[in-house]
Amino acid sequence: MTHNDVRRSRTRASAPRLPYDGIALFAVLVSLGSWLFFWFGD
């Protein structure tokens, strides 16, 4: 693993922040939906 690969992976990890936030928001929505389904189902 060269120095350029490390720098490229580091910038790649910090650059796509929006998809990661979308995944986290999707997980929160799914958990909220399951809680609502649990409350209204029971």
mmCIF file of the N, C-alpha and C atoms, coordinates in Angstrom:
data_MODEL
# 
_entry.id   MODEL 
# 
loop_
_atom_site.group_PDB 
_atom_site.id 
_atom_site.type_symbol 
_atom_site.label_atom_id 
_atom_site.label_alt_id 
_atom_site.label_comp_id 
_atom_site.label_asym_id 
_atom_site.label_entity_id 
_atom_site.label_seq_id 
_atom_site.pdbx_PDB_ins_code 
_atom_site.Cartn_x 
_atom_site.Cartn_y 
_atom_site.Cartn_z 
_atom_site.occupancy 
_atom_site.B_iso_or_equiv 
_atom_site.pdbx_formal_charge 
_atom_site.auth_seq_id 
_atom_site.auth_comp_id 
_atom_site.auth_asym_id 
_atom_site.auth_atom_id 
_atom_site.pdbx_PDB_model_num 
ATOM 1   N N  . MET A 1 1  ? 0.844   -1.191 0.000  1.00 0.00 ? 1  MET A N  1 
ATOM 2   C CA . MET A 1 1  ? 0.000   0.000  0.000  1.00 0.00 ? 1  MET A CA 1 
ATOM 3   C C  . MET A 1 1  ? 0.884   1.246  0.000  1.00 0.00 ? 1  MET A C  1 
ATOM 4   N N  . THR A 1 2  ? 0.779   2.010  -1.060 1.00 0.00 ? 2  THR A N  1 
ATOM 5   C CA . THR A 1 2  ? 1.632   3.180  -1.189 1.00 0.00 ? 2  THR A CA 1 
ATOM 6   C C  . THR A 1 2  ? 1.016   4.390  -0.487 1.00 0.00 ? 2  THR A C  1 
ATOM 7   N N  . HIS A 1 3  ? 1.751   5.471  -0.466 1.00 0.00 ? 3  HIS A N  1 
ATOM 8   C CA . HIS A 1 3  ? 1.275   6.682  0.207  1.00 0.00 ? 3  HIS A CA 1 
ATOM 9   C C  . HIS A 1 3  ? 0.082   7.282  -0.539 1.00 0.00 ? 3  HIS A C  1 
ATOM 10  N N  . ASN A 1 4  ? 0.088   7.148  -1.875 1.00 0.00 ? 4  ASN A N  1 
ATOM 11  C CA . ASN A 1 4  ? -1.027  7.682  -2.660 1.00 0.00 ? 4  ASN A CA 1 
ATOM 12  C C  . ASN A 1 4  ? -2.311  6.913  -2.377 1.00 0.00 ? 4  ASN A C  1 
ATOM 13  N N  . ASP A 1 5  ? -2.208  5.609  -2.160 1.00 0.00 ? 5  ASP A N  1 
ATOM 14  C CA . ASP A 1 5  ? -3.395  4.816  -1.856 1.00 0.00 ? 5  ASP A CA 1 
ATOM 15  C C  . ASP A 1 5  ? -3.993  5.223  -0.513 1.00 0.00 ? 5  ASP A C  1 
ATOM 16  N N  . VAL A 1 6  ? -3.104  5.490  0.443  1.00 0.00 ? 6  VAL A N  1 
ATOM 17  C CA . VAL A 1 6  ? -3.582  5.912  1.760  1.00 0.00 ? 6  VAL A CA 1 
ATOM 18  C C  . VAL A 1 6  ? -4.290  7.254  1.655  1.00 0.00 ? 6  VAL A C  1 
ATOM 19  N N  . ARG A 1 7  ? -3.701  8.179  0.905  1.00 0.00 ? 7  ARG A N  1 
ATOM 20  C CA . ARG A 1 7  ? -4.300  9.504  0.761  1.00 0.00 ? 7  ARG A CA 1 
ATOM 21  C C  . ARG A 1 7  ? -5.621  9.411  0.007  1.00 0.00 ? 7  ARG A C  1 
ATOM 22  N N  . ARG A 1 8  ? -5.679  8.542  -1.015 1.00 0.00 ? 8  ARG A N  1 
ATOM 23  C CA . ARG A 1 8  ? -6.898  8.411  -1.809 1.00 0.00 ? 8  ARG A CA 1 
ATOM 24  C C  . ARG A 1 8  ? -8.020  7.800  -0.973 1.00 0.00 ? 8  ARG A C  1 
ATOM 25  N N  . SER A 1 9  ? -7.685  6.782  -0.167 1.00 0.00 ? 9  SER A N  1 
ATOM 26  C CA . SER A 1 9  ? -8.705  6.152  0.659  1.00 0.00 ? 9  SER A CA 1 
ATOM 27  C C  . SER A 1 9  ? -9.183  7.114  1.749  1.00 0.00 ? 9  SER A C  1 
ATOM 28  N N  . ARG A 1 10 ? -8.267  7.964  2.225  1.00 0.00 ? 10 ARG A N  1 
ATOM 29  C CA . ARG A 1 10 ? -8.644  8.911  3.270  1.00 0.00 ? 10 ARG A CA 1 
ATOM 30  C C  . ARG A 1 10 ? -9.599  9.972  2.723  1.00 0.00 ? 10 ARG A C  1 
ATOM 31  N N  . THR A 1 11 ? -9.310  10.472 1.516  1.00 0.00 ? 11 THR A N  1 
ATOM 32  C CA . THR A 1 11 ? -10.192 11.467 0.913  1.00 0.00 ? 11 THR A CA 1 
ATOM 33  C C  . THR A 1 11 ? -11.510 10.818 0.499  1.00 0.00 ? 11 THR A C  1 
ATOM 34  N N  . ARG A 1 12 ? -11.459 9.569  0.080  1.00 0.00 ? 12 ARG A N  1 
ATOM 35  C CA . ARG A 1 12 ? -12.677 8.872  -0.328 1.00 0.00 ? 12 ARG A CA 1 
ATOM 36  C C  . ARG A 1 12 ? -13.571 8.622  0.890  1.00 0.00 ? 12 ARG A C  1 
ATOM 37  N N  . ALA A 1 13 ? -12.955 8.411  2.058  1.00 0.00 ? 13 ALA A N  1 
ATOM 38  C CA . ALA A 1 13 ? -13.733 8.146  3.273  1.00 0.00 ? 13 ALA A CA 1 
ATOM 39  C C  . ALA A 1 13 ? -14.385 9.432  3.785  1.00 0.00 ? 13 ALA A C  1 
ATOM 40  N N  . SER A 1 14 ? -13.751 10.570 3.568  1.00 0.00 ? 14 SER A N  1 
ATOM 41  C CA . SER A 1 14 ? -14.288 11.830 4.081  1.00 0.00 ? 14 SER A CA 1 
ATOM 42  C C  . SER A 1 14 ? -15.185 12.524 3.060  1.00 0.00 ? 14 SER A C  1 
ATOM 43  N N  . ALA A 1 15 ? -15.018 12.203 1.781  1.00 0.00 ? 15 ALA A N  1 
ATOM 44  C CA . ALA A 1 15 ? -15.787 12.890 0.747  1.00 0.00 ? 15 ALA A CA 1 
ATOM 45  C C  . ALA A 1 15 ? -17.273 12.487 0.734  1.00 0.00 ? 15 ALA A C  1 
ATOM 46  N N  . PRO A 1 16 ? -17.622 11.198 0.590  1.00 0.00 ? 16 PRO A N  1 
ATOM 47  C CA . PRO A 1 16 ? -19.051 10.856 0.495  1.00 0.00 ? 16 PRO A CA 1 
ATOM 48  C C  . PRO A 1 16 ? -19.720 10.859 1.868  1.00 0.00 ? 16 PRO A C  1 
ATOM 49  N N  . ARG A 1 17 ? -20.013 12.045 2.362  1.00 0.00 ? 17 ARG A N  1 
ATOM 50  C CA . ARG A 1 17 ? -20.631 12.146 3.672  1.00 0.00 ? 17 ARG A CA 1 
ATOM 51  C C  . ARG A 1 17 ? -22.156 12.082 3.567  1.00 0.00 ? 17 ARG A C  1 
ATOM 52  N N  . LEU A 1 18 ? -22.687 12.564 2.455  1.00 0.00 ? 18 LEU A N  1 
ATOM 53  C CA . LEU A 1 18 ? -24.137 12.610 2.281  1.00 0.00 ? 18 LEU A CA 1 
ATOM 54  C C  . LEU A 1 18 ? -24.768 11.217 2.196  1.00 0.00 ? 18 LEU A C  1 
ATOM 55  N N  . PRO A 1 19 ? -24.195 10.262 1.444  1.00 0.00 ? 19 PRO A N  1 
ATOM 56  C CA . PRO A 1 19 ? -24.784 8.913  1.431  1.00 0.00 ? 19 PRO A CA 1 
ATOM 57  C C  . PRO A 1 19 ? -24.774 8.268  2.811  1.00 0.00 ? 19 PRO A C  1 
ATOM 58  N N  . TYR A 1 20 ? -23.731 8.516  3.595  1.00 0.00 ? 20 TYR A N  1 
ATOM 59  C CA . TYR A 1 20 ? -23.657 7.918  4.934  1.00 0.00 ? 20 TYR A CA 1 
ATOM 60  C C  . TYR A 1 20 ? -24.741 8.510  5.830  1.00 0.00 ? 20 TYR A C  1 
ATOM 61  N N  . ASP A 1 21 ? -24.968 9.823  5.720  1.00 0.00 ? 21 ASP A N  1 
ATOM 62  C CA . ASP A 1 21 ? -26.038 10.458 6.484  1.00 0.00 ? 21 ASP A CA 1 
ATOM 63  C C  . ASP A 1 21 ? -27.389 9.927  6.027  1.00 0.00 ? 21 ASP A C  1 
ATOM 64  N N  . GLY A 1 22 ? -27.524 9.668  4.737  1.00 0.00 ? 22 GLY A N  1 
ATOM 65  C CA . GLY A 1 22 ? -28.772 9.115  4.217  1.00 0.00 ? 22 GLY A CA 1 
ATOM 66  C C  . GLY A 1 22 ? -29.025 7.726  4.781  1.00 0.00 ? 22 GLY A C  1 
ATOM 67  N N  . ILE A 1 23 ? -27.962 6.925  4.900  1.00 0.00 ? 23 ILE A N  1 
ATOM 68  C CA . ILE A 1 23 ? -28.099 5.574  5.463  1.00 0.00 ? 23 ILE A CA 1 
ATOM 69  C C  . ILE A 1 23 ? -28.492 5.666  6.939  1.00 0.00 ? 23 ILE A C  1 
ATOM 70  N N  . ALA A 1 24 ? -27.869 6.587  7.667  1.00 0.00 ? 24 ALA A N  1 
ATOM 71  C CA . ALA A 1 24 ? -28.189 6.748  9.090  1.00 0.00 ? 24 ALA A CA 1 
ATOM 72  C C  . ALA A 1 24 ? -29.628 7.236  9.254  1.00 0.00 ? 24 ALA A C  1 
ATOM 73  N N  . LEU A 1 25 ? -30.042 8.190  8.420  1.00 0.00 ? 25 LEU A N  1 
ATOM 74  C CA . LEU A 1 25 ? -31.407 8.694  8.483  1.00 0.00 ? 25 LEU A CA 1 
ATOM 75  C C  . LEU A 1 25 ? -32.410 7.611  8.111  1.00 0.00 ? 25 LEU A C  1 
ATOM 76  N N  . PHE A 1 26 ? -32.048 6.769  7.145  1.00 0.00 ? 26 PHE A N  1 
ATOM 77  C CA . PHE A 1 26 ? -32.911 5.658  6.745  1.00 0.00 ? 26 PHE A CA 1 
ATOM 78  C C  . PHE A 1 26 ? -33.054 4.661  7.889  1.00 0.00 ? 26 PHE A C  1 
ATOM 79  N N  . ALA A 1 27 ? -31.954 4.413  8.610  1.00 0.00 ? 27 ALA A N  1 
ATOM 80  C CA . ALA A 1 27 ? -32.012 3.488  9.750  1.00 0.00 ? 27 ALA A CA 1 
ATOM 81  C C  . ALA A 1 27 ? -32.899 4.053  10.854 1.00 0.00 ? 27 ALA A C  1 
ATOM 82  N N  . VAL A 1 28 ? -32.817 5.377  11.080 1.00 0.00 ? 28 VAL A N  1 
ATOM 83  C CA . VAL A 1 28 ? -33.666 6.011  12.099 1.00 0.00 ? 28 VAL A CA 1 
ATOM 84  C C  . VAL A 1 28 ? -35.134 5.919  11.694 1.00 0.00 ? 28 VAL A C  1 
ATOM 85  N N  . LEU A 1 29 ? -35.416 6.154  10.416 1.00 0.00 ? 29 LEU A N  1 
ATOM 86  C CA . LEU A 1 29 ? -36.794 6.069  9.938  1.00 0.00 ? 29 LEU A CA 1 
ATOM 87  C C  . LEU A 1 29 ? -37.327 4.650  10.061 1.00 0.00 ? 29 LEU A C  1 
ATOM 88  N N  . VAL A 1 30 ? -36.493 3.656  9.755  1.00 0.00 ? 30 VAL A N  1 
ATOM 89  C CA . VAL A 1 30 ? -36.915 2.262  9.860  1.00 0.00 ? 30 VAL A CA 1 
ATOM 90  C C  . VAL A 1 30 ? -37.193 1.898  11.314 1.00 0.00 ? 30 VAL A C  1 
ATOM 91  N N  . SER A 1 31 ? -36.335 2.360  12.220 1.00 0.00 ? 31 SER A N  1 
ATOM 92  C CA . SER A 1 31 ? -36.538 2.051  13.639 1.00 0.00 ? 31 SER A CA 1 
ATOM 93  C C  . SER A 1 31 ? -37.806 2.739  14.157 1.00 0.00 ? 31 SER A C  1 
ATOM 94  N N  . LEU A 1 32 ? -38.031 3.980  13.733 1.00 0.00 ? 32 LEU A N  1 
ATOM 95  C CA . LEU A 1 32 ? -39.246 4.684  14.137 1.00 0.00 ? 32 LEU A CA 1 
ATOM 96  C C  . LEU A 1 32 ? -40.481 3.987  13.576 1.00 0.00 ? 32 LEU A C  1 
ATOM 97  N N  . GLY A 1 33 ? -40.391 3.545  12.332 1.00 0.00 ? 33 GLY A N  1 
ATOM 98  C CA . GLY A 1 33 ? -41.513 2.842  11.709 1.00 0.00 ? 33 GLY A CA 1 
ATOM 99  C C  . GLY A 1 33 ? -41.817 1.537  12.431 1.00 0.00 ? 33 GLY A C  1 
ATOM 100 N N  . SER A 1 34 ? -40.779 0.815  12.827 1.00 0.00 ? 34 SER A N  1 
ATOM 101 C CA . SER A 1 34 ? -40.983 -0.445 13.536 1.00 0.00 ? 34 SER A CA 1 
ATOM 102 C C  . SER A 1 34 ? -41.582 -0.194 14.922 1.00 0.00 ? 34 SER A C  1 
ATOM 103 N N  . TRP A 1 35 ? -41.172 0.908  15.561 1.00 0.00 ? 35 TRP A N  1 
ATOM 104 C CA . TRP A 1 35 ? -41.749 1.257  16.867 1.00 0.00 ? 35 TRP A CA 1 
ATOM 105 C C  . TRP A 1 35 ? -43.221 1.593  16.716 1.00 0.00 ? 35 TRP A C  1 
ATOM 106 N N  . LEU A 1 36 ? -43.569 2.380  15.689 1.00 0.00 ? 36 LEU A N  1 
ATOM 107 C CA . LEU A 1 36 ? -44.976 2.730  15.454 1.00 0.00 ? 36 LEU A CA 1 
ATOM 108 C C  . LEU A 1 36 ? -45.786 1.471  15.131 1.00 0.00 ? 36 LEU A C  1 
ATOM 109 N N  . PHE A 1 37 ? -45.212 0.581  14.353 1.00 0.00 ? 37 PHE A N  1 
ATOM 110 C CA . PHE A 1 37 ? -45.897 -0.665 14.010 1.00 0.00 ? 37 PHE A CA 1 
ATOM 111 C C  . PHE A 1 37 ? -46.095 -1.521 15.258 1.00 0.00 ? 37 PHE A C  1 
ATOM 112 N N  . PHE A 1 38 ? -45.107 -1.495 16.152 1.00 0.00 ? 38 PHE A N  1 
ATOM 113 C CA . PHE A 1 38 ? -45.196 -2.262 17.398 1.00 0.00 ? 38 PHE A CA 1 
ATOM 114 C C  . PHE A 1 38 ? -46.286 -1.696 18.308 1.00 0.00 ? 38 PHE A C  1 
ATOM 115 N N  . TRP A 1 39 ? -46.341 -0.344 18.399 1.00 0.00 ? 39 TRP A N  1 
ATOM 116 C CA . TRP A 1 39 ? -47.321 0.288  19.276 1.00 0.00 ? 39 TRP A CA 1 
ATOM 117 C C  . TRP A 1 39 ? -48.743 0.107  18.729 1.00 0.00 ? 39 TRP A C  1 
ATOM 118 N N  . PHE A 1 40 ? -48.938 0.363  17.421 1.00 0.00 ? 40 PHE A N  1 
ATOM 119 C CA . PHE A 1 40 ? -50.286 0.265  16.852 1.00 0.00 ? 40 PHE A CA 1 
ATOM 120 C C  . PHE A 1 40 ? -50.703 -1.180 16.619 1.00 0.00 ? 40 PHE A C  1 
ATOM 121 N N  . GLY A 1 41 ? -49.716 -2.072 16.434 1.00 0.00 ? 41 GLY A N  1 
ATOM 122 C CA . GLY A 1 41 ? -50.041 -3.478 16.247 1.00 0.00 ? 41 GLY A CA 1 
ATOM 123 C C  . GLY A 1 41 ? -50.463 -4.136 17.552 1.00 0.00 ? 41 GLY A C  1 
ATOM 124 N N  . ASP A 1 42 ? -49.896 -3.645 18.653 1.00 0.00 ? 42 ASP A N  1 
ATOM 125 C CA . ASP A 1 42 ? -50.210 -4.220 19.955 1.00 0.00 ? 42 ASP A CA 1 
ATOM 126 C C  . ASP A 1 42 ? -51.289 -3.383 20.632 1.00 0.00 ? 42 ASP A C  1 
# 
